[in-house]
Each structure stands twice: as structure tokens, then as C-alpha cells.
Amino acid sequence: MKTLPEVSAVVLTFNSENFISECLKSLLKQNYPNLKIFVVDNDSQDNTLAILDNFKNIEIIKNNQNIGVCSARNSVIRQISSKYVLTVDSDVILDENFVFQMVSRAENSRPDTGMWGGTVFSMKDSKTIDTLGLKLGRFYRFYDLGSGKNQNYMLKKNNDAIGPCACSALYSKKMLESVNGRGEFFDSEMHYLVEDFDLALRAQNKGWKFQYVAEAVCYHYRHGSNIKSDYIKYLSFKNRYLLILKDFKLPKIPYLVLSLFLYDLPRLVYLLIVNYAYTKKAALEISKIVWQRKILKKQ
């Protein structure tokens, strides 16, 4: 019998008391014996740590400050030697065969496939699709394929996503190492949101492919850590333009010009009105990152 390759699951927590217990129970019930579970807590102030202390056979890493989703994931990925890395959000519950289905497909994929994602339903009703993968529109609009659709959508639509949503994604360690930039796998400047799009684009530019695994099913609540909506808007604004700058290519200029007038300028006016401070902060941070990393000079 073929030995099953080792998989390291990386779970992030930040004030995750409402979901983390069920999430970890679903990981511990996986029909996959060669699975290591790491939990990185970003200085939770609720009962998350007390809940984590009740679990055995998992490795818990406690940070004394919130270092962000990307840095927390990176800290685990650097130290492991597993063939595959499974990223799991704390508000996700996996079916017991999720890991087995993902790895089975991965082991029979083409050598240039380095990302796999399953069927993610909304935990709120267990029937509505949360995501089938990440899509990038011509105007640099990022969205989750199938979001809000019913199950029939999976039968009608070919999955042409560029990568998996990191709420429940399987990555090959070889692929992650190949896109490792500045000693990072996920870009820590993004902190949270769009970081999985960024990783998928960098992987795609290196020739890596994504494969959808319909049989691997899980359920996602989304934003289960009760992060403030203003902060989410700030991250979404900052990370969108940081990603555009990182992935900028001359043939995309016409689409970017259209996007500027049809989407970006109206959105900027709206954000300046509803939250001037966060919008200004995001713009200053983008300028700083571009200057420090000389993003545009690399194009």
C-alpha cells in the first residue's frame, strides 16, 4: 500500500471562540492518518486560548501580538517539511473525507499543478456556495467563483478559477517554495484579504496550475473573528491596489483605465466620505510599500 504523504494543516485564530472548537474537531476526525495540525493564535482576547488548551495532538503557537494572517501562516510553513500545506480558517468545518479527497487528487495531478480547492458551502445554510475558487476579472475585480449560487451551479459552470480560497486550500510545499519572495510565501504587507489572490497570481506566473476537487466539501462562516467592517474596507482598498501594482503588465492598461473611471474613482469618493482616515492610511501605506520594494521598477 502506498504511503500517504504528510500534510500540515495551518489554522489561524484571533478571537475565534465561536468557531474554533468545531473547526479543530473536524480536523481531528479526518479520514487521513498522516496529518499534522498547527494552530497559530494572534493574541486572542476572548476564550480562544482556553478552548485550545482542551485539545490534544495539535501544536499551538501563541503570539503576543496580532502579526496578521500572512505572517502567522508563514511562520509555520517555514518550519515544516510536509509535502502539502493545508490552510484552514478558524470558521471552517471540513467533511471527514476532505483531506483524503484533496490529497488523492493532488497525488494524481500533473506535475505543474500546485494548488487545489474544494467545494465550500456557506455555513449559514449549508446549501449556498461560498466559493469554488478565486476569479480575477478583466478590470481587476476579485471574487469567489459561485458565491451565493446554489448547488446546481457546479453542474453548469466549468471551474476556471486561478486558485483556491485560502480558507480551505491545499498547496504543494514545492510550489510555495518556488514563489517564496522576501522570505515569505504569503505577502505579509497584505495582512489579511486578497493574500490568496496574490499567491495564486504569483504561482500562475511561475507556471503553476490550480485544480478544483468537487468531492472535497467544507463549510465556511466567513469573517468569523468579528473584524470591524471599517478595517475590512481599509484592507480591501489597500490590498486591491497593491496587487494591481505587483501584477501590472502593459497589455492590461486599457482595462485598468476603464476600471479607473467606471469603478475606482466612484469607490474612492465613497470611501473618502465614509472613512477618510482609513482611506488616507491605505494610500500612504501603498506608496511606502511601492517605494521600499520598487515594485514598478521590476515590471
ChimeraX attribute file (.defattr): number of C-alpha atoms within 10 A of each C-alpha:
attribute: neighborCount
match mode: 1-to-1
recipient: residues
	/A:1	3
	/A:2	4
	/A:3	6
	/A:4	14
	/A:5	15
	/A:6	17
	/A:7	25
	/A:8	22
	/A:9	25
	/A:10	24
	/A:11	28
	/A:12	23
	/A:13	26
	/A:14	23
	/A:15	21
	/A:16	24
	/A:17	22
	/A:18	16
	/A:19	19
	/A:20	27
	/A:21	18
	/A:22	16
	/A:23	20
	/A:24	22
	/A:25	14
	/A:26	18
	/A:27	25
	/A:28	20
	/A:29	13
	/A:30	17
	/A:31	15
	/A:32	19
	/A:33	14
	/A:34	14
	/A:35	22
	/A:36	19
	/A:37	17
	/A:38	20
	/A:39	23
	/A:40	20
	/A:41	26
	/A:42	20
	/A:43	17
	/A:44	19
	/A:45	11
	/A:46	13
	/A:47	12
	/A:48	20
	/A:49	20
	/A:50	10
	/A:51	13
	/A:52	19
	/A:53	10
	/A:54	8
	/A:55	14
	/A:56	9
	/A:57	9
	/A:58	17
	/A:59	14
	/A:60	17
	/A:61	15
	/A:62	16
	/A:63	13
	/A:64	10
	/A:65	10
	/A:66	16
	/A:67	15
	/A:68	17
	/A:69	24
	/A:70	21
	/A:71	20
	/A:72	25
	/A:73	24
	/A:74	17
	/A:75	15
	/A:76	18
	/A:77	25
	/A:78	14
	/A:79	8
	/A:80	14
	/A:81	13
	/A:82	18
	/A:83	14
	/A:84	25
	/A:85	26
	/A:86	26
	/A:87	21
	/A:88	24
	/A:89	25
	/A:90	30
	/A:91	26
	/A:92	27
	/A:93	27
	/A:94	24
	/A:95	17
	/A:96	19
	/A:97	18
	/A:98	23
	/A:99	26
	/A:100	18
	/A:101	18
	/A:102	24
	/A:103	24
	/A:104	13
	/A:105	17
	/A:106	21
	/A:107	12
	/A:108	9
	/A:109	15
	/A:110	12
	/A:111	10
	/A:112	13
	/A:113	20
	/A:114	25
	/A:115	27
	/A:116	27
	/A:117	28
	/A:118	25
	/A:119	23
	/A:120	28
	/A:121	27
	/A:122	19
	/A:123	18
	/A:124	12
	/A:125	10
	/A:126	16
	/A:127	15
	/A:128	20
	/A:129	25
	/A:130	26
	/A:131	25
	/A:132	25
	/A:133	28
	/A:134	24
	/A:135	22
	/A:136	17
	/A:137	9
	/A:138	13
	/A:139	19
	/A:140	17
	/A:141	11
	/A:142	14
	/A:143	17
	/A:144	17
	/A:145	24
	/A:146	23
	/A:147	17
	/A:148	15
	/A:149	15
	/A:150	14
	/A:151	15
	/A:152	10
	/A:153	15
	/A:154	16
	/A:155	8
	/A:156	8
	/A:157	10
	/A:158	9
	/A:159	19
	/A:160	15
	/A:161	21
	/A:162	22
	/A:163	31
	/A:164	29
	/A:165	29
	/A:166	23
	/A:167	23
	/A:168	29
	/A:169	22
	/A:170	29
	/A:171	24
	/A:172	19
	/A:173	22
	/A:174	14
	/A:175	21
	/A:176	22
	/A:177	14
	/A:178	13
	/A:179	21
	/A:180	15
	/A:181	12
	/A:182	9
	/A:183	11
	/A:184	18
	/A:185	25
	/A:186	26
	/A:187	21
	/A:188	18
	/A:189	16
	/A:190	22
	/A:191	18
	/A:192	18
	/A:193	19
	/A:194	23
	/A:195	23
	/A:196	21
	/A:197	24
	/A:198	23
	/A:199	20
	/A:200	26
	/A:201	20
	/A:202	20
	/A:203	23
	/A:204	19
	/A:205	12
	/A:206	13
	/A:207	12
	/A:208	21
	/A:209	21
	/A:210	25
	/A:211	24
	/A:212	22
	/A:213	20
	/A:214	15
	/A:215	15
	/A:216	23
	/A:217	21
	/A:218	23
	/A:219	26
	/A:220	25
	/A:221	19
	/A:222	16
	/A:223	14
	/A:224	19
	/A:225	19
	/A:226	11
	/A:227	11
	/A:228	9
	/A:229	10
	/A:230	14
	/A:231	12
	/A:232	14
	/A:233	17
	/A:234	19
	/A:235	19
	/A:236	17
	/A:237	21
	/A:238	24
	/A:239	22
	/A:240	19
	/A:241	16
	/A:242	24
	/A:243	17
	/A:244	15
	/A:245	15
	/A:246	17
	/A:247	17
	/A:248	16
	/A:249	11
	/A:250	8
	/A:251	8
	/A:252	14
	/A:253	12
	/A:254	12
	/A:255	13
	/A:256	19
	/A:257	13
	/A:258	13
	/A:259	16
	/A:260	15
	/A:261	11
	/A:262	12
	/A:263	14
	/A:264	17
	/A:265	12
	/A:266	11
	/A:267	14
	/A:268	14
	/A:269	12
	/A:270	13
	/A:271	19
	/A:272	13
	/A:273	11
	/A:274	11
	/A:275	14
	/A:276	14
	/A:277	12
	/A:278	19
	/A:279	23
	/A:280	14
	/A:281	12
	/A:282	21
	/A:283	15
	/A:284	12
	/A:285	15
	/A:286	18
	/A:287	11
	/A:288	12
	/A:289	13
	/A:290	15
	/A:291	12
	/A:292	9
	/A:293	11
	/A:294	12
	/A:295	15
	/A:296	13
	/A:297	8
	/A:298	8
	/A:299	11
